[in-house]
Amino acid sequence: MGQSVSDKILSAVTGTHVETVTLTEEQMIKKIKELFYDRMDASGKDELKKVLKGSLIRDTKMTAPDGNFELTVSRGNHASIFNLSDRNIIHIFDRQETKFYEYKAYSLKNFDRMIKTEL
């Protein structure tokens, strides 16, 4: 899969190969479960649930227990009249491979329902 324009710009600025992989709702939940939830103790799992709940004012973030992945949840603070699906964005950044896993949606209502049943 080729790099997007934004990936090419970011790669040029950072001097490394950066790639963004767009995931479905189900794929993102599976990634969150396998990279974060399954590797955490009870307090870490509670913190993950707070991060996934998000904030309308600012992004919420969390680093995976192994330190190789960072989860960022942006809820409603990236509105664009040109692309309404950018309103809510969930990223997982793989620090070793400089790869972003991304899920975008106009509404995260269904995602929230699925997360409650999976976690």
CORURQUI-V507374 format. One line per field, one symbol per residue. phi: phi as a letter, one per 30 degrees, with the letter a starting at -180 (. if undefined). burial: + if it has 9 or more other C-alpha atoms within 8 Angstrom, else -. A space follows every 50 residues. Layout:
BEGIN
phi=???
burial=???
END
This chain:
BEGIN
phi=.dddddddddddddibdcbccdcdeddddddddddcedccdedddddddd dddibdcbdcbacdedicbbcbcccicbdbddbddddbbbcbccddchbc cbbbadbcededddddddc
burial=--+---++-++------+++--+----++-+++++++--+---++--+-- +--+++--++++++---++++++++-+++----++++++++++++--+++ ++++++-----+-++----
END
